[in-house]
Amino acid sequence: MNLWHLFQKLRPFVRPYQLLVIATLVLTLIGSLTAQVNALTLQYAVDRINALIEAGQGLSAGWHILITISAILLGKEIINAFVQFGQKFYGEKLRIFVSQDLAQGIIEKFLRYRLAFFNQDNNQAGKLQTRIDRGIGSLTRLVQIFFIDILPLFTSAIVALGLMYYANFYVGLVATLIVPIYFWLTYQQAQKLGSWRRNLRDGREKKSQGILSIINSITVIKSFNRESIEAEKQLTLQKKLTHNQMQTRQTSFLFDGLKSFIEQIGVVLIIILTAYFVLDRQMSIGMIMYHVLLFGNVSAPIRSLHRIYDEVNDAMIYSESFFQILEAEHEIEPSGTLKPVIRGQFDLQQVNFFYPNGHHALKDIQMQIQPNKITALVGLSGAGKSTLISLLDKFYEPQQGTIQLDGIDINHIDTQYLRDHIGLVLQKNHIFQGSIFENIRYGKTDASLEDVILAAQKASIHEQILQLPQAYDADALMLSGGQQQRIALARMFLKNPPIIFLDEPTASLDAIATEQIKQSLDEIKQGRTVIIISHSLSQIIDADYTYVMKDGRIAEHGEHDALYHQNGVYKEIFDAMAKSLNIEKIAKTYEDDAEEETHS
């Protein structure tokens, strides 16, 4: 991406603020003209004063000169103050508005991306955050630089150069010859710094991701006493980042010194050449100062060019990754247009699915999920149960095979419409920043307080909420893991969908809470299509039909009794669950208790 392409990509975000742009351009033109006043005034003052002195006149004859130049310079400064204020204010206003639109644009865009986009190694949370933050910051800074720094400086330089040519062609030519040399050095500097800057970007992304990883894993780190190991990992990243920073600075300082030397050579040449013309009586003595000051206006953007170029280069580098996110049209979640009446029958034919990292998670899945029945998915961890639910909810698309809902390919069904009819409760559900009321109401945004309370009662969390000082206004993030799980269940109860996916819904709950939730789930399961993943014997036995998964395949399927007596994978898993619960000892405890009651 070059600078022209970058401005083309920024144009849609700047276009709504054309009046701000026009106002800035007008002020820029005025500012570029006022910037030449000092040179013209000084030339006038030197020549007039020199003429008075040569005529043997003094202060009494020169008062009008002092008054004139004072009025001109003071007036210029007053005008310039308003111009600079307007340029900075309008430029900053434009930057803020463009920043707002860029941020909102990319958020709205990647909210539409499919889940696979966020599971790619290059799109981890810390890396995405760094790219977005740096991208917006550098792009909006580029807009501000253009209207506050580049445009005024270069407009002033062009006007100054024109005045130099008008006064003397050769002096203007000398000034012109210095500029391309300086630009060439700046270009070489950019070429040298390009790879180092990309390394800096990658290093910053890895550092951000590493810090996020430490924060999210702090409990595990402390429990294993691995603080020193994590610190060492960060030190290694930081050393690489420091090395890149030092290489960048070393290169910058070298080229900055060369450019400063070239600029001073230009000043020396201007002084020598104008002095020659003065001695040859082709110029007045005031023209020496006139050309030196004008060359200062020509070299002003050159002096600032390295700083501006650094900012532009940063914008170029971060804009690449920023616009990769913004323009990832192929990552937009596909959606059909059909909105059929949903009964809840899923048919899967020869479904194969690979994760972005290449893992073959589902292999030749052939199954049918009946409406208004409870279907259990059983299998060891990693068998593909949760992945299967993700496909049914259109979080992912299978690479091979078809998934139909009520005889319609789910790719043809409107995605939002489909998900409006599905309730999903995971083993670990996300709780948003906000109150308990807001988190439960997320399931139905127009629900009343009474509806929210009823949902909380079904999830067996209402009484605990009332014990909190702020009740339903309390911060949901302050709840325990089990309480947060019940909030997620209440959210699903409030949504009241015809299809329910339950992925270990009671895994974070204690035994009493699990029994309470089971009763509520038993109530909501009636007359709905339910798919449940669970290691709870009671919930598996309650299922109307069970699919047993192993290594991404359907190993067995059928009703509980028939499956158990096949003496296959299901029996092995079921017996292991029973042993883990120590069923024999539990049964003996019940028998002993019954005998005691009989004797009493």
C-alpha angles and dihedrals in degrees: 000000000000129000094265092053089048093054089047090055092047094048096085090055094048097042096080089060099053093134090058090049093050092048090050092049092051091050090047091056092049091047093050090055095047089050089069095053094088093057094047093045094048092049090050093047096047094048095045094045091046089052091051092050092048088051090053094248125134144188096320091062095041102054092099089055092054092046092048096049091043091053093046095047094043092048090048092052092049091050090044092052091057092043094051092046090051093046093049095041096048091041092051091044090052091048093051094048093046090047090053092050094045092050094046092043095055093043092052089046101051092042084069094051120107120255093252089069091064093046095059115111091237092053102058115148096256093047093048091048092050092048093049096044094044092041095053092042095050095041095050090044087054090054090049093046091051095053099033104032116014102037098046094042097048094042089053090046093052092049091047092049090050091053090050092053090046091053097042128352096210096051089049090050092053090051090048094051092056093057100064091047089055092046091050091053090049091050091051089049091053091050091051093046097045098087093040091053092051089051088051091052092050091046093052091049092051091047092052091047090048092052091049089049091052092049093048093045100038094116093053092044092054095042090057094038091237097143092116093051093050090046090052091051090052091046090055091051091045092051091053090048091049092049091052091047092051092048090049093049094045091053092045094051092049094052093040089057092050092049092049089051092051091049092052090048087057092052091050092050092049092051093047094046096046091045088053091052091047091052089046087052093239091118139031118246090250090065090071091065090037093059095039091054093044090050086052088059090048093049095043093087088043090056090049095039097091091053092044091045090052090054092045091048091051089050090050093051098043093039089062093062093035094055090042086064095040095048100040091123091160088063095059110119108254117236135187126215104230120109105186128173103271120227096165109242114144122194120189119191122191093327118185123179133185124190117228090261089060098256110150098223102168125033125194095327112193115177146131125216112202122221120249091017137103115245119190125206111206129183146109121286111288094025091121102257098129091041090056091054090049089057093049089053091049093242086131136017122228115242090218135021133026136272117203130189113202089342095309123109104247089225086069093051119090105259097219091046091051094050092047085065096047128077115202125194117178133195088252114027126194119249116201127223104267144062128324089247091055092047095051092042088056085084090062115010095200095049119130125233089257090055091049092049091049090051090049090051091053089051090049093238102104096092093049091049091054090054091062116095092240096031110197091002092062120116107268092209090065092064122101121259092259092048091049089052090055090050087056090050091049088052089055093046089053092051089052097194127183092234123051129190114194117188107185091319095178099038093110096045133094122243096265093045090046091055091047092049091045090058091050091047091049087056096049093043092068113109094001138103105252129185113186132187110194145146090208112113093209093054093047093049090050091058118107092215134011134206117199115208129198127174092346095310136101102253098176140350138186142088121322101258095044092047094048093053093051086078090220138116094313093055090047092052093041093051090047090053091049092050091048088056091046090232093179092058092044090051091048090051090053091047093050090048091050091050091051090051090049093051092046 
